Amino acid sequence: MSRVLLTGGTGFIAAHVLDVLLERGHSVVSTVRSSQKGQTILDNHKSVPKDKLSYVVVEDIAQLGAFDKAVQSDPPFDVVIHTASPFHFNVTDTKKDMLDPAVMGTTGVLKSIKEHAPTVKRVVITSSFAAILNPSLGTRPGYTYSERDWNPITEEEAIQNSANAYRASKTFAEKASWDFLEKEKPNFTIATMNPPLVLGPIVHYLQNLDNLNTSNQRIAAIMTGKAKEEIPPTGTFIWTDVRDLALAHVKSAELPEAANKRFFVTAGYFSNEEIADIIRDNYPKLKDQVPVKGTKGGEYPTEGLYKYDNSRTKEVLGLHFRSLNESIIDTVKSLQAVGG
């Protein structure tokens, strides 16, 4: 079993990664922004012994040398899973507030590992489908996206709007990690996770309806009556369940054959209209809130849609994806548990 540093441990994805790591017998140190957040993790894993779970505070991951102390451990780390991304308060300067911190957060942790944690052999990085997709080409009917694709976004395009800035931050950060590998030739290999929209149950001790991850906000809106008149546009038409994505992170840390590969972690297609159908069919008590069958909006594009190739994730990592039905049912249940 490995000793793992998990960055950004209170994030939506990281909280599930933590549970998978513990289930599979690994010992974990989680980075958090404050001792209070670290204590919250410990309080909700009371049965886990201290040598299996602890935390270290890293207040700002974009600071120079932010991870220098965090990567040092006794016993030393074998693996780092980097899910943390910089915290955006008020973005006034896209390059300074969003793009630079994203790149520095990723290259910073890699530099710290190279200089202070020579025992680390694998680094898993949470990237995104945003680093694969070329949004300027629209829905691209007939084209198949895979790990070979890169978003060609430029810095000039990145500063045009917030959607571009987000996609660019993911693309530039991931590219910087591959550049680091090529130029610095560290002791470790890397694997990147490139999921599209991430749905799935929330971790109750970290999230509520007020601070939901962006992807799950659409489910909350549909189940609480905010989409009764019109279902919002789907936007990204492929998805994955957070529990499958968490397992993909952990298997990428465990398997030698995952070294130096990108993984396009997607279960397939979905639409907001389908989410509404699943909630209506499985939660009759919510029928007054959920849009009636045939409510306009949330459908697939009439012109068709790109294809996806997730064969590497299934073959190398041995992943079996949950169905949309299971994911939505479980997510609604988890949202109801916190007052949804």
C-alpha positions as CSV (number, residue, x, y, z in Angstrom):
1,M,0.0,0.0,0.0
2,S,1.2,3.5,-0.8
3,R,1.6,6.7,1.2
4,V,-0.3,9.4,-0.7
5,L,-0.3,13.2,-0.6
6,L,-3.8,14.3,-1.8
7,T,-3.9,18.1,-2.6
8,G,-7.2,20.0,-2.2
9,G,-8.7,17.4,0.1
10,T,-12.0,19.1,0.7
11,G,-12.9,19.5,-3.0
12,F,-15.9,17.6,-4.5
13,I,-13.7,15.2,-6.5
14,A,-10.9,15.0,-3.8
15,A,-13.3,14.0,-1.1
16,H,-14.3,10.9,-3.1
17,V,-10.7,10.2,-4.0
18,L,-9.9,10.2,-0.3
19,D,-12.6,7.6,0.4
20,V,-11.4,5.4,-2.4
21,L,-7.8,5.6,-1.2
22,L,-8.7,4.7,2.4
23,E,-11.0,1.8,1.1
24,R,-8.0,0.4,-0.8
25,G,-5.7,0.5,2.2
26,H,-3.5,3.5,1.4
27,S,-2.4,6.0,4.0
28,V,-3.2,9.6,3.1
29,V,-2.1,13.1,4.0
30,S,-4.5,15.7,2.7
31,T,-3.6,19.4,2.0
32,V,-6.2,21.9,3.1
33,R,-6.4,25.7,3.2
34,S,-7.1,25.8,7.0
35,S,-6.8,23.7,10.1
36,Q,-10.6,23.9,10.5
37,K,-11.1,22.2,7.1
38,G,-8.5,19.6,8.0
39,Q,-10.2,18.9,11.3
40,T,-13.6,18.5,9.5
41,I,-12.0,15.7,7.4
42,L,-10.7,13.9,10.5
43,D,-14.0,14.3,12.4
44,N,-15.8,12.6,9.6
45,H,-13.3,9.7,9.5
46,K,-13.1,8.9,13.2
47,S,-12.6,5.2,12.7
48,V,-9.5,5.8,10.5
49,P,-6.2,5.7,12.6
50,K,-3.9,8.7,12.7
51,D,-1.2,6.9,10.8
52,K,-3.7,6.4,7.9
53,L,-5.1,9.9,7.7
54,S,-3.8,13.3,8.6
55,Y,-3.7,16.8,7.0
56,V,-1.2,19.6,6.3
57,V,-2.2,23.2,5.7
58,V,-1.3,24.9,2.4
59,E,-3.0,28.2,2.4
60,D,-2.3,29.3,-1.2
61,I,-1.1,26.8,-3.7
62,A,0.0,29.5,-6.2
63,Q,2.7,30.8,-3.8
64,L,6.3,30.0,-4.7
65,G,7.3,26.9,-2.7
66,A,3.8,26.4,-1.3
67,F,4.2,22.6,-1.3
68,D,7.9,22.4,-0.1
69,K,7.0,21.3,3.4
70,A,3.8,19.4,2.5
71,V,5.6,16.9,0.2
72,Q,8.0,16.0,3.0
73,S,6.8,13.2,5.2
74,D,7.9,10.4,7.6
75,P,7.3,7.8,6.3
76,P,7.9,9.4,2.9
77,F,5.3,9.7,0.1
78,D,5.1,7.3,-2.9
79,V,2.3,9.1,-4.7
80,V,0.9,12.6,-5.1
81,I,-2.6,13.1,-6.3
82,H,-3.0,16.8,-7.3
83,T,-6.7,17.9,-7.4
84,A,-6.3,21.4,-5.9
85,S,-6.9,24.4,-8.1
86,P,-6.4,28.0,-7.1
87,F,-9.2,29.8,-5.3
88,H,-10.8,32.5,-7.4
89,F,-12.3,35.4,-5.4
90,N,-12.6,38.4,-7.7
91,V,-11.0,37.9,-11.0
92,T,-10.1,41.3,-12.3
93,D,-7.0,40.4,-14.3
94,T,-7.5,37.0,-16.0
95,K,-3.8,36.3,-16.6
96,K,-2.7,37.4,-13.1
97,D,-5.7,36.0,-11.1
98,M,-6.6,32.8,-13.0
99,L,-4.1,31.7,-15.7
100,D,-0.8,32.2,-13.8
101,P,-2.0,30.7,-10.5
102,A,-3.3,27.6,-12.3
103,V,0.0,27.0,-14.0
104,M,2.0,27.9,-10.9
105,G,-0.1,25.6,-8.7
106,T,0.6,22.7,-10.9
107,T,4.3,23.3,-11.7
108,G,4.8,24.4,-8.1
109,V,3.8,21.0,-6.7
110,L,5.9,19.2,-9.4
111,K,9.0,21.3,-8.5
112,S,8.5,20.7,-4.7
113,I,8.3,16.9,-5.4
114,K,11.4,16.9,-7.5
115,E,13.4,18.9,-4.9
116,H,12.1,17.6,-1.6
117,A,10.3,14.2,-2.2
118,P,12.6,11.9,-4.2
119,T,10.6,8.8,-3.2
120,V,7.5,9.9,-5.1
121,K,7.2,7.7,-8.2
122,R,3.7,8.8,-9.6
123,V,1.9,12.1,-9.7
124,V,-1.8,12.1,-10.8
125,I,-3.2,15.4,-11.9
126,T,-6.8,16.5,-12.2
127,S,-7.2,18.2,-15.6
128,S,-10.3,18.4,-17.7
129,F,-12.1,17.8,-21.0
130,A,-11.7,21.6,-21.3
131,A,-8.0,20.8,-22.2
132,I,-9.2,18.4,-25.0
133,L,-12.2,20.2,-26.5
134,N,-11.9,22.7,-29.3
135,P,-15.0,24.9,-28.5
136,S,-14.5,27.1,-31.5
137,L,-15.6,24.2,-33.7
138,G,-18.9,23.8,-32.0
139,T,-20.6,20.4,-31.7
140,R,-18.4,18.8,-34.5
141,P,-20.8,16.1,-35.7
142,G,-18.8,13.0,-36.8
143,Y,-15.5,14.0,-35.1
144,T,-14.2,11.7,-32.3
145,Y,-12.4,13.4,-29.3
146,S,-9.7,11.4,-27.5
147,E,-6.6,11.9,-25.4
148,R,-4.8,12.9,-28.6
149,D,-6.7,16.2,-28.8
150,W,-5.7,19.5,-27.2
151,N,-7.7,22.7,-26.9
152,P,-5.8,25.1,-29.1
153,I,-6.8,28.2,-27.1
154,T,-4.4,31.1,-26.9
155,E,-3.7,33.6,-24.1
156,E,-5.4,36.3,-26.2
157,E,-8.6,34.2,-26.5
158,A,-8.3,33.3,-22.8
159,I,-8.9,36.9,-21.6
160,Q,-12.0,37.4,-23.7
161,N,-14.5,35.9,-21.3
162,S,-14.7,33.7,-18.1
163,A,-15.6,30.5,-20.0
164,N,-12.4,30.9,-22.1
165,A,-10.4,31.7,-19.0
166,Y,-11.5,28.5,-17.3
167,R,-10.7,26.3,-20.3
168,A,-7.4,28.1,-20.8
169,S,-6.4,27.7,-17.2
170,K,-7.0,23.9,-17.4
171,T,-5.2,23.6,-20.8
172,F,-2.2,25.7,-19.8
173,A,-1.8,24.0,-16.4
174,E,-1.9,20.5,-18.0
175,K,0.5,21.5,-20.8
176,A,2.9,22.9,-18.2
177,S,3.0,19.6,-16.4
178,W,3.9,17.6,-19.5
179,D,6.5,20.3,-20.3
180,F,7.9,19.9,-16.8
181,L,8.2,16.2,-17.3
182,E,10.1,16.6,-20.6
183,K,12.5,19.3,-19.5
184,E,13.1,18.4,-15.8
185,K,13.2,14.6,-16.2
186,P,12.1,14.0,-12.6
187,N,12.1,10.6,-10.8
188,F,8.3,10.4,-11.2
189,T,5.9,9.7,-14.0
190,I,2.6,11.5,-14.3
191,A,-1.0,10.6,-15.3
192,T,-3.7,13.2,-16.0
193,M,-7.4,12.9,-15.6
194,N,-9.5,14.7,-18.3
195,P,-13.2,14.4,-17.2
196,P,-16.0,16.4,-18.8
197,L,-19.0,17.4,-16.6
198,V,-18.7,15.6,-13.2
199,L,-22.0,14.6,-11.6
200,G,-22.7,12.4,-8.5
201,P,-23.5,12.4,-4.8
202,I,-22.0,15.1,-2.7
203,V,-20.0,14.4,0.4
204,H,-22.4,15.6,3.1
205,Y,-19.9,17.0,5.6
206,L,-18.3,19.4,3.0
207,Q,-21.2,20.5,0.8
208,N,-24.7,21.8,0.9
209,L,-27.1,23.4,-1.5
210,D,-25.4,26.8,-1.1
211,N,-21.9,25.6,-2.1
212,L,-22.5,22.9,-4.7
213,N,-20.0,22.2,-7.3
214,T,-21.0,23.8,-10.6
215,S,-21.9,20.5,-12.3
216,N,-24.4,19.4,-9.7
217,Q,-26.1,22.8,-9.6
218,R,-28.1,21.8,-12.7
219,I,-29.6,18.8,-10.8
220,A,-30.4,20.9,-7.8
221,A,-32.1,23.5,-10.1
222,I,-34.3,20.8,-11.8
223,M,-35.3,19.1,-8.5
224,T,-36.1,22.4,-6.7
225,G,-38.5,23.9,-9.2
226,K,-36.0,26.4,-10.8
227,A,-36.4,24.8,-14.3
228,K,-40.2,24.3,-14.4
229,E,-40.8,26.8,-17.2
230,E,-37.8,25.9,-19.3
231,I,-34.9,23.4,-18.8
232,P,-31.5,25.2,-19.1
233,P,-29.2,24.3,-22.0
234,T,-27.0,21.3,-21.4
235,G,-23.8,22.9,-22.6
236,T,-21.4,20.0,-22.4
237,F,-23.1,16.8,-23.5
238,I,-20.8,14.2,-21.9
239,W,-20.3,13.4,-18.3
240,T,-18.9,11.1,-15.7
241,D,-19.8,10.1,-12.1
242,V,-17.5,11.5,-9.4
243,R,-17.1,8.0,-7.9
244,D,-15.9,6.5,-11.2
245,L,-13.5,9.5,-11.6
246,A,-12.2,9.0,-8.0
247,L,-11.5,5.4,-8.8
248,A,-9.7,6.5,-12.0
249,H,-7.4,8.8,-10.0
250,V,-6.5,6.0,-7.6
251,K,-6.0,3.3,-10.3
252,S,-3.8,5.8,-12.2
253,A,-1.7,6.0,-9.0
254,E,-1.5,2.2,-8.5
255,L,-1.0,0.8,-12.0
256,P,2.5,0.9,-13.7
257,E,0.8,1.0,-17.1
258,A,-0.9,4.3,-16.4
259,A,2.5,6.1,-16.5
260,N,2.7,9.2,-18.6
261,K,-0.8,8.9,-20.0
262,R,-3.8,11.2,-20.3
263,F,-7.2,9.6,-19.4
264,F,-10.4,10.9,-21.0
265,V,-12.7,9.8,-18.2
266,T,-16.3,9.9,-19.6
267,A,-19.3,7.6,-19.2
268,G,-20.9,9.0,-22.4
269,Y,-23.7,11.3,-23.4
270,F,-26.4,13.0,-21.3
271,S,-28.8,16.0,-21.6
272,N,-30.5,18.1,-19.0
273,E,-33.8,16.8,-20.4
274,E,-32.7,13.3,-19.5
275,I,-31.9,14.4,-16.0
276,A,-35.4,15.8,-15.6
277,D,-36.9,12.6,-16.9
278,I,-34.9,10.4,-14.4
279,I,-35.8,12.6,-11.4
280,R,-39.5,12.7,-12.5
281,D,-39.6,8.9,-12.9
282,N,-37.8,8.0,-9.7
283,Y,-39.0,10.7,-7.3
284,P,-42.7,11.0,-7.5
285,K,-42.8,13.3,-4.5
286,L,-40.8,15.9,-6.5
287,K,-43.3,16.0,-9.4
288,D,-44.6,19.5,-8.5
289,Q,-41.0,20.8,-8.7
290,V,-39.7,18.9,-11.7
291,P,-40.5,20.2,-15.3
292,V,-43.3,18.2,-16.9
293,K,-42.5,15.9,-19.8
294,G,-42.2,17.9,-22.9
295,T,-41.0,21.2,-21.2
296,K,-38.8,23.0,-23.7
297,G,-35.1,23.2,-23.4
298,G,-32.3,20.8,-22.3
299,E,-32.3,18.7,-25.4
300,Y,-29.5,17.4,-27.7
301,P,-28.4,19.6,-30.6
302,T,-30.4,19.0,-33.7
303,E,-27.3,19.2,-35.9
304,G,-25.6,16.2,-34.1
305,L,-22.7,15.9,-31.8
306,Y,-19.1,14.9,-31.6
307,K,-18.2,11.3,-30.6
308,Y,-15.8,10.3,-27.8
309,D,-13.2,7.6,-27.4
310,N,-12.9,6.5,-23.8
311,S,-11.3,3.1,-24.6
312,R,-7.9,3.9,-22.9
313,T,-9.7,4.6,-19.6
314,K,-11.6,1.3,-19.8
315,E,-8.7,-0.8,-21.1
316,V,-5.8,0.5,-19.0
317,L,-7.6,1.4,-15.8
318,G,-10.3,-1.3,-16.1
319,L,-13.0,1.2,-15.4
320,H,-16.7,0.3,-15.6
321,F,-18.9,3.4,-15.8
322,R,-22.1,3.9,-13.8
323,S,-25.2,4.7,-15.7
324,L,-26.7,8.2,-15.8
325,N,-29.8,6.7,-14.1
326,E,-27.8,5.5,-11.1
327,S,-25.8,8.7,-10.8
328,I,-28.8,11.0,-10.8
329,I,-30.8,8.9,-8.4
330,D,-27.9,8.8,-5.9
331,T,-27.2,12.6,-6.4
332,V,-30.8,13.6,-5.7
333,K,-30.8,11.4,-2.6
334,S,-27.5,13.1,-1.3
335,L,-29.0,16.5,-2.0
336,Q,-32.2,15.7,-0.1
337,A,-30.1,14.6,2.8
338,V,-28.7,18.2,3.1
339,G,-32.1,19.9,2.7
340,G,-32.7,19.7,-1.1
